[in-house]
Amino acid sequence: MHDIRAIRDNPAAFDAALSRRGISAASSEILELDEARRAKILAAETAQAEANKAAKEVGAAKGRGDEAEFERLRALVAEKKSQIAALNDEAKAQDAALNDLLMRIPNLPDESIPDGEDEEDNVEIKREGDPRNFSFTPVEHYDIPGIRPGMDFETAAKLSGSRFVLLSGAVARLHRALAQFMLDTHVDEHGLTETITPVLVREEMMYGTGQLPKFGEDSYQTTNGWWLIPTAEVTLTNIVNGVTIEESYLPRRYVAHTQCFRSEAGSAGRDTSGMLRQHQFEKVEMVSVTKPEDSAAEHLAMTKRAETILDKLGLPYRTVVLCTGDLGAGMRKTHDIEVWLPGQNAYREIASISVAGDYQARRMNARFKPAAGGKPEYVHTLNGSGLAVGRCLIAVVENGQQEDGSVDLPAVLHPYLGGKTRISADGQLV
């Protein structure tokens, strides 16, 4: 959500920033609605002052026996009360319309990110590891002989429909091991606070992080009004919803492993094979809450934490900064980490690490009290995958596949697999 005062003070700068997203002259509609709302409030205050003055004069008129003046003033007070109520109702409606408009307008992109139309204009800032040279033609995860027995799309489709998968045996254990490894790394090495959160949230929590009102079609809502989280960003960030905390409490760094649910609206026909794009998946999510001056450094640190997981797994990857045309609506700046998938002969996104600035904090009314005193300030919020578990599983098995259909597993996972090092060609951990 945007600061209306900043828009009033410099509408040209606001419009210039949004023009980088392809949005033109947004300030005019905002300021027109804001001016109308403020005019109604001023008119209500003026009418209230007039009503108060007339009310004081009613008694005086009665006391001196001026019945005509008494009746006129009493009628005037009643008229003003009716007028005030109508003006307040109009101002309230305009205020709601203004807030809704401010919530629908995307965040202002950081000055440092590149301009562009889509993912083709993203800029690579790091590349780590060399793709493996295979002596055979590598296949996608679902076609690896050792993986097929534990990755059942047909039964999942019978149970739930398309874009679901049933994992079992060695593949299910590998999936669990990856999540545990990620959590242990973030908690033990990176100092994040492990958190278990609900996956059902109230509607206002979805508003708080920006999934609503604009992107409701991307998520699932229950019949009694709860929403299934598309990511633990929603629950972890909203921990500070409506709270004013002490500066000494910052930064707060959370990590959670949760189920995530997305309708994948608008992705029809994309990644329909395999488990790259699912309605239900698991993710280890990181969220940081910081002071404004610390958020840029925290963004770099969060990116490094996500990269560390891939470094330990020995997976090739690259990190890109998103251009304005590919940037999420609620974010100022995003680093995408793309892991190498030999089955597709391409880098594919496995993590997005983003800084929202105070955009989410204003929606949530999340502030901190400066230690030096003064008015409370809005916190900055950041979020990032650390990592998407299913996509990480895909990368591990595709990069570790062998010509005989078995899969060699990264050494860092062996302790999580009871000392087993491979998935055999017939789907067993060995």
N, C-alpha and C positions, 0 to 999 in steps of 0.2 A: 504494500500500500504506500502511496506517495504522501509527502508532506505538502499540504495545501498552501502553507505559508511560503515554502520555497518556490512553488509554482507562481504564487502572486508576486513574489519578489523578482523572479527572473523567468518569465514565461518563454522567452526566446531560447534560453539555455535548455529548458525542459523540452521544447519542441525539437531543438537541434539534436539532443541525445536520442529522442524517440525516432527521429527521422532515420537514424542508423539502423533501426529495426524495420523501416519501411512504413512507419506510422507518421502521418502528416498533421500538423496543426492541432494537436490534441488539447492544447491549453485553452483554446477559445471556448470549447464546449464546457470545460471544467470551470473556467472563470465566469462564464455566463451563469451557470447554475449556482456557483458560489455567491455571486453578486446578488442574485435573486433571493437566495436563502438569507443572506445577511440583511437585505432590505426588509424582508418579512420580520426578522428578529428585531430590527430597529423600530419598525412600525408597531410591533407588539409592545415594545418597551415604552414608546411614546404614548400609546393608548393606555398603558398601565399607569403612567405618570398622570395623565389627564383624569383617569378614573379615581386615582388616589386623591387628587386635588378636589374633585367634585364630591367625593365621599366626605371629606372634611367640612365642606361647605353645606352639606345637607343638614347637619345638626344646627348650624348657625341660622339657617333659613327657618327651621322649625321653631327655634327659640324666639325669633323676633316676629313670629306669626305670619311670615310671608308664605302662604300656602302654595301660591302659584310657582314661586321660585323653588320651594321644597319639592313639588311634583316634577318640575323640569329637571332639577338636579338628580332626583332619584331615577328618572327615566334615562338620563344621560349615563349614570353609573351602570345601569342594566345594559344599555346599548354598548358601552365600552367593554363590559365583561364578555358579551357575545362576540364583539369584534376581536378581542384579545384571543379568545378560544379559537376562532377561525384562523387568525394569523399564526398562532402557535401550531395548529394542525398543518397548515401549509408549509411552515418552516420545517417541521418535523419530516414531512414527506420529501421536501427538497433535500434535507440533510441525508435521508436514507438513499435518495437517488444519487447524491454526490458521492457518498461512501461506496455505493455499488459501482459507480463509474471508476473511482480511484482504485478499487480492488480489481477491476477487469483490465486495467492498463498495465502492461508488463513493466518489469524493472528497467531502470536505465542502465545500459551496458557500460562496463568499465572503459575508461579512455584507452587502456592499454591493449584491448582486444582488437583483432583485425576486422575490417569490414568484409562482408561477403554475403552470398545468397544462400548457400547450403553447405553440406559437409565437404564438398570439393574445395571450398575456400578456407577450411581449417588449416592451421599452421603447425607443423611438427616442431616440437621443442626438445625432444629426446628420443633416442632409439637405443635399446639395450638388448644384447644377445643376437646371435645370428641364427636364422632359420636352419634347421637341420637338413643336410643333404641325404635324401632317402635313396636307397638302392632299388626301390620299387615305387610304384605310384601310390601315395598315401590316400586313404579314403576318409570320408566323414565319419563322425563318432558312431552313428547308428549302423554303419556298415562294417565296423571292425568285428571280426568273428568272436573275439573274447568278450566283447561288450554286448552283443546282440541278446544273449540269454538273460541279461539283467536289466534290459531297457525295453519295456513292453508298452508300445503305443496302442496296440489293438485293444488290449484289456482296458487300458485307461479310457479309450474312446467309448467302449461299452459302458463304463462306469459314469463318465462325465462329459463325453463329447471330444471334439478336437482340441488340440493344443494342451493336452495333459499327458503325463507319462507315469508309468508304474515302475519304480526302481526296485530291484531285489538283489539278494546275494552279494557278490563282490562289488557290484556297482553301487548298491545302496550303502555298503560299508565305506567305500571310497568317498561317497558324497558326505557321509557323516564325519569322516576323518578330516576332510577339507575344511568343513565348518569349524570343527574343534581346533584345528591347527591355526586358522585365522583368528579365532577368539583368543587363544593362548598367546599368539604373537602380539596382538593389539593390547592385551591386558598386561602381560609380563614384560614386554619389551618397550611398548609405546606408552604405557601408563594410563590407558583409557579405562573408564569405569564401566565394567560389565553390567548390563541392564537387561532385565526381562520385562517386556512391555505387552499390553494387550494388542490384539490385531483387529479388534472392533473399537471404533472411536465415535464420539459424538460429532455431529455435523460441524459445530464451531471449530473443532480441531482441524478439520479439512480446510476450512476457511483460513485458519491461522497460518498454515504453511503454503497456501495458494492453490491447492487442488480444486477448490471451489472459489467463486461460482463458475469459472470459465471451463474447467476441464472435468466436470462430473461424469461425462460419458466414458472417460478412461478408467473409471473405478466402479466398484460394485456396492450397492446399497441394499441393506436388509429391509424387510417389510416393516420393521418397527423403527426405522430411521437411523440405525447405526450404519457406518461405512466400514468396509474391509480395507485395511491400509494397503496402498500400492507400494509402500516402502516404510521402514521404521523411522525415516526422516520425520514422518507425521507425529509419531508418539514421542520420540526423543526430543525434538525441537519444542514441542508443546509442553514439556516439563516446566518451562519458564513462562508459559502463557499466563498473563494477568499478574505476574509477580514482579516486584521491585526488590532486587537483591543488592547486597553490599558489594562494592568493587573488589574486596578481598576474596569474594566467592569465585571470581573469574580468574582464568578461563575454566569452563566446565567442558570436559571431554568424555563423551559417552560412546559405547559400542553395544550393539544388540544383534543377535541372530534371530530372525523371524521368518515366518511365512509371509509372502507378499502376493497380492492379487491385483491383476490388471486385465481390463477387458480387451486391451490391444485394439481399441477403436482406431480406425484409419490405417491399420497395418494389414489389411486383407491381401493375401497373396504373397506376403513377405515371410521368408523363413518358415514355411509351412512344414518342411521336413525336419525331423529331429526335435531336439529340446532347446534350441537356441532362443525361441520366443514362445513363452508359455503363459497361460492364464494364471497359474499358481506356481510359484517358485520360491526359493529360499535365498536370502541375502544376509550378509554381515554388513551392517550399516554403521558408519561413524557420523557423529554430530558434535560440533564444537560451538560453544557460546562464548564470545569474547568481547572485549572493549573494542570500539571502532578502530583505534590506532593499531590494534594487534591482528586484525583479520587478514590482512594481506600476507603476513608472515605465517599465520596459521594455515592459510590455504596451501602454501608451499609445503608446510610440514605434513598436512593431511595427504597431499599428493604423494609425498615420499613414503608415508606409511602404507598406502595402497601398493605402490611400486615394490616395496620390500617383500610383500607376499609373493609377487611374481618372481622377484630375484631369488628367493629361497626355493621356489619350485623349479627354478631353472628354465622358465618359459620366456621366449623372445617376445618383446612388446615395444610399442612406441607410445609416446605421450604427445597429445596435440592440444592446442588451445582453440576453443571453438570460436568461430567468427560470429558476427552479429546475426546472420541469417539462420544459424544452427543453435543459437543460445536458447536455453529454456526460459520460459516467460518470467519466472520468479527470480532469476539469477543475474548477477552482474558479470560474473566471469566463471568459466568452467574449463577444467582440464579433463579431457577424456583419455583414458588409458585403453589402448587397443592391443589385444593379445594375438599372436600369430596362430592361425588355424591352418595347418597344412592340408587338411581335407578340402578346404575352400580356396587354398592358395591366396589367403588374404588376411589382413589384420581386421579384427572385429572388436567392437567395444566390450569391455569387461568391467569398467568402472567409470563413473563420472564424479568428479570432486568439484564442488561449487561453493562460491561465496555469494550470499544473498544480501550482504550489507544489513541495513536496518529495515529492508522491505518486509520481511516476515515479522520482525519485532514490532513494527507499527500495527500490523494486523492483529498481533497477539497482545499488544500493550505490555511488552516485556522490557523492563528498564533496570538500570543499576544506579546506586547512589555513589557518586564520586567520593573518594576518601578525603579529598581536599574540601569537600562541601560544595554547595551549589545545587541547582536543580537536577533531578534524576535525568539520565540520558538513556536513549535506546541502545540495547545491546546489538551486536552483530551476530548473525547465525551462519553456520557453514554446515554442509553435509557431503557425504561421499561414500561410495561403495568400498567395502574393504574385505571381501569382494562379493560379486554375484556368484553363489556357490555352484549352481548348475553350469554356468558358462565356464567357470574354472575347471569343473570336471571335464567338460568337452575339450578344453585346451590340454589338460593333462593327458587324456587318453589319445587324442589325435597326435600330439607330439611324441608320445611314448610308444606308439604302435610299432609292431615288428612285422616282418614279412610273413611269419608263420601264423599271424592273427592274434598273437599275445600282446600284452602291453607292459612295458617297463614303467614302474612308478617312481616318482621323485624320492630321493633318500630321506628328505625331511618328513615324509609321511610314514615311513616304515614303523616308527614307534607307535603310531596311531592305528596301525594295521596288524598289531600283534607280531611285528617282526617280518611280516610277509612283504615281498618286494615286487611281485608281478601279478598280473591277471593272466592266467593261461588262455590258450586258444579256445578251450572249452568253457571259459567263464569262471574259473576257480581262482581264489586267492592262493598264491603259492610263494 
